[in-house]
Amino acid sequence: MVDRDLAELYGVSTKRLNEQVKRNSKRFPEEFIFKLSKQEKAELVANCDRLQSLKHSSSLPFVFTEHGVAMLSSVLNSKRAIEVNIAIIKAFVRL
């Protein structure tokens, strides 16, 4: 998932989400997060109408795997992120 979408999902700004990722970089190995290349960003914008706002952005977005999405819930402090983190822990314990 793209950083912008996850920020919306977790109820924080994209800037705040990316700040927390940088502050907690050891929690996000390569298999959790990566940055799109210019070409990948252009393809994504061309194929996804809802991402047209990225077209003129000078920065390349971060993209998160399912592991990265889960890890975000532990480093963000929004109400939604806390709820997701608790749900993940409960699901893990049930397994």
N, C-alpha and C positions, 0 to 999 in steps of 0.2 A: 504494500500500500504506500501511496505517496505521502510525504510528510504533511502536506496541506490537509489531506483528507483525515489523517489521524489526529491532527490538531483539532479539527472540528469535532471529531468523534469524542475525544477526551475533554473537550471544553476549554482548550487553551489556544493561545495564538501560535502560529507557525514559528514565529521568532522564539517564543518561550520554549516550545518543544525542542527546537534545534539547539538552544542554549543548554538545556538539560542533557541532551545527547552528548554535546561537547564536554560538559562538566563530568559526565559519567562514561567517558569513552571506553574504559576497560570493560564495561558491561555490554558493549556492542561490538563483538568481533565481526569479521567480514561476512560470516554466514547469517548475521542478524540484520545487517544494514549495508547499503552501498549507495553511491552517488551516480545518478544517470550521466551518461556522456552527452555531449551536445546533440549528436545524431539520435540517440535514444530519446532524448527530450523532444526533439522535433517529430519523431515518429509517434510518440505518445500524444502530443498535441494534435497531430494530424488525424489520429484515430479516435480520440476521445473529445467530443465537443465540450464536455463540462470542464475540461482542462485548458481551454483557450486562454485563460488569464495567465498561464505559464509561458505563453508564446513570447511575450515581450519582457519577461523577467530576466535579469542579468545573471541570476544565480541558478545553479543546477540543483534540482530537488534531491533530497534523500529518499530512498525507497527502502521499506522495511519488509523482511520476511515475517512469517507467523511468529517466529521466536522473538524477533525485534519488536513486534506489536505487543507481545506479552511483557517483554522487559520494560517497555515504555510505561506500562501501568505501575511499575515499581519505582520509577524515578520521577514521575509527575505527581503533583499534589492536588489535582482537581478532584472534585467529588466523584465524577465519573471514573477517573483513573483509579481511585481508591476502591470503588465498587467492583471494577473489573479485576483488580488485583486480588481482592478477597474471593471473588468467584473462581478465579484460576486456582488459588490455593485450596479451596473447598473441593473442586473437581479433582485435583491431584490427590488429595487425601482419600477421596472416595475410591479412586483407582487402587 
